[in-house]
Amino acid sequence: MKAAFFEEHGGPEVLNYGDVPDPVAGPGEVLVDIFAASVNGADWKVRGGKYSRTTEFPYILGRDFSGIVSAVGEGVDDLGVGDAVFGVCDVGQEGAYAEKIAIKASILTRKPDSISHVDIAALALAGLTAVISIEDTLKLQSGETILVQGGAGGVAGFAIQLAKHIGARVITTASSANRDYVSRLGADEIIDYGALDFTEVVSNCDAVFDTVGGDVAQRSFNVLRPGGRAAFIASGAKAPEPPRDDLQSLRPQVGRDRRHLERIVELVEAGAVRVPEITLYTLAEAAVAHGVSESRHLRGKLVFKVR
Ligand SMILES: NC(=O)c1ccc[n+]([C@@H]2O[C@H](COP(=O)([O-])OP(=O)(O)OC[C@H]3O[C@@H](n4cnc5c(N)ncnc54)[C@H](OP(=O)(O)O)[C@@H]3O)[C@@H](O)[C@H]2O)c1
């Protein structure tokens, strides 16, 4: 499949895997043998040059993973060889579509035996983003109503369940094909965006969490009550300008730390958040997985089973 892809698209001269040196754990880092890594929306955007343009190749994509520590760098005393860990690459670092990665130990956490490598890889960046957006940024409260845009996606699926766990009423948008899926995640009201304009059937929300972007993001302000707040993760680095000055438009700052990864584990182990629907790929099928992610109509998460 890889050979056929290169034949069709070209580029094998820059994708010579033999040229990639094995990573080494530097001070404060561990080397992880990756068992699973997930596809995130950012990956095909990076590949397409939509973020800062990458000039050095081979370039390894991928922002989250799960695996086993195989070497420990100087100064790391809280993780050891053989520990199962998961995490999200540091801001500015990528390289999880791989068999090995060297990464700061302080931004990894232990993977519990109760969650598989594939499942926790599916939850890492999606969960981190949802927790920071719903709990830290929107500060959603029990009894509030939230509209989660794009309910069938990885981040939104986690957010729906987290919002329900907090005690909020959850409205979400999805295509008719994903209606049952978002219903199983716990959404109270589901709007088939192909049949209805959400601005005509939703109003007076306390909060909106938008994972779709574009026109959907901008129109999301219309459903907020006076004083309502909205958080946006698919509209670039800045939140869109609100049309009224009584609304809060927020861009979650998705940093990396162990505490938020532990929160993901806590929510899964408590049964508050279930693992999303997962489609598995091998690393050699990365181009195919990107095609699915780029279509923006997948359900749940796409995960590479590396080992
Ligand atoms: N740190 C960060 O800031 C951060 C982290 C993670 C992700 N993101 C961004 O967040 C976005 C979402 O990522 P993701 O991985 O969770 O999801 P995704 O894989 O991009 O999935 C998109 C979902 O949106 C739904 N959708 C598409 N058009 C829609 C519309 N008009 N109305 C309602 N739903 C629609 C699709 O479901 P249907 O088939 O039902 O349409 C699909 O399930 C991406 O842009 C990604 O880059 C940002």
The ligand as a MOL file (V3000), in Angstrom:
LIG
                    3D

  0  0  0     0  0            999 V3000
M  V30 BEGIN CTAB
M  V30 COUNTS 48 52 0 0 0
M  V30 BEGIN ATOM
M  V30 1 N -5.4670 21.3790 20.9750 0
M  V30 2 C -6.3840 21.7190 20.1160 0
M  V30 3 O -6.6840 22.8690 19.9500 0
M  V30 4 C -7.0900 20.6480 19.3560 0
M  V30 5 C -6.9630 19.3260 19.7630 0
M  V30 6 C -7.6600 18.3440 19.0790 0
M  V30 7 C -8.4240 18.7010 17.9750 0
M  V30 8 N -8.4820 19.9960 17.5750 0 CHG=1
M  V30 9 C -9.2960 20.3690 16.3990 0
M  V30 10 O -10.6440 20.1280 16.7120 0
M  V30 11 C -11.3500 19.7110 15.5530 0
M  V30 12 C -12.1110 18.4370 15.8530 0
M  V30 13 O -11.2200 17.3680 15.9460 0
M  V30 14 P -11.6880 15.9040 16.2830 0
M  V30 15 O -10.4960 15.0410 16.0710 0
M  V30 16 O -12.3640 15.8500 17.5690 0 CHG=-1
M  V30 17 O -12.8510 15.6290 15.2600 0
M  V30 18 P -12.7740 15.2350 13.7430 0
M  V30 19 O -12.0740 13.9690 13.6180 0
M  V30 20 O -12.1970 16.3710 12.9820 0
M  V30 21 O -14.3060 14.9710 13.4340 0
M  V30 22 C -15.0850 15.9500 13.0180 0
M  V30 23 C -16.5170 15.5620 13.3970 0
M  V30 24 O -17.2630 16.6880 13.0860 0
M  V30 25 C -18.5040 16.2750 12.5610 0
M  V30 26 N -18.9410 17.3190 11.6340 0
M  V30 27 C -18.4050 17.6980 10.4540 0
M  V30 28 N -19.0820 18.7630 9.9460 0
M  V30 29 C -20.0490 19.0540 10.8570 0
M  V30 30 C -21.0670 20.0510 10.9450 0
M  V30 31 N -21.2480 20.9520 9.9750 0
M  V30 32 N -21.8650 20.0810 12.0320 0
M  V30 33 C -21.7160 19.1760 13.0160 0
M  V30 34 N -20.7800 18.1900 12.9940 0
M  V30 35 C -19.9550 18.1440 11.9300 0
M  V30 36 C -18.2800 14.9470 11.8800 0
M  V30 37 O -19.4150 14.1060 12.1180 0
M  V30 38 P -20.5680 13.8770 11.0240 0
M  V30 39 O -20.0810 12.7890 10.1370 0
M  V30 40 O -21.7340 13.5170 11.8670 0
M  V30 41 O -20.6990 15.1650 10.2540 0
M  V30 42 C -17.0510 14.3710 12.6150 0
M  V30 43 O -17.4090 13.3700 13.5160 0
M  V30 44 C -10.3240 19.6020 14.4400 0
M  V30 45 O -10.3540 20.7830 13.6820 0
M  V30 46 C -9.0100 19.5120 15.1830 0
M  V30 47 O -7.9100 19.9750 14.4490 0
M  V30 48 C -7.8600 20.9890 18.2470 0
M  V30 END ATOM
M  V30 BEGIN BOND
M  V30 1 1 1 2
M  V30 2 2 2 3
M  V30 3 1 2 4
M  V30 4 1 4 5
M  V30 5 2 4 48
M  V30 6 2 5 6
M  V30 7 1 6 7
M  V30 8 2 7 8
M  V30 9 1 8 9
M  V30 10 1 8 48
M  V30 11 1 9 10
M  V30 12 1 9 46
M  V30 13 1 10 11
M  V30 14 1 11 12
M  V30 15 1 11 44
M  V30 16 1 12 13
M  V30 17 1 13 14
M  V30 18 2 14 15
M  V30 19 1 14 16
M  V30 20 1 14 17
M  V30 21 1 17 18
M  V30 22 2 18 19
M  V30 23 1 18 20
M  V30 24 1 18 21
M  V30 25 1 21 22
M  V30 26 1 22 23
M  V30 27 1 23 24
M  V30 28 1 23 42
M  V30 29 1 24 25
M  V30 30 1 25 26
M  V30 31 1 25 36
M  V30 32 1 26 27
M  V30 33 1 26 35
M  V30 34 2 27 28
M  V30 35 1 28 29
M  V30 36 1 29 30
M  V30 37 2 29 35
M  V30 38 1 30 31
M  V30 39 2 30 32
M  V30 40 1 32 33
M  V30 41 2 33 34
M  V30 42 1 34 35
M  V30 43 1 36 37
M  V30 44 1 36 42
M  V30 45 1 37 38
M  V30 46 2 38 39
M  V30 47 1 38 40
M  V30 48 1 38 41
M  V30 49 1 42 43
M  V30 50 1 44 45
M  V30 51 1 44 46
M  V30 52 1 46 47
M  V30 END BOND
M  V30 END CTAB
M  END
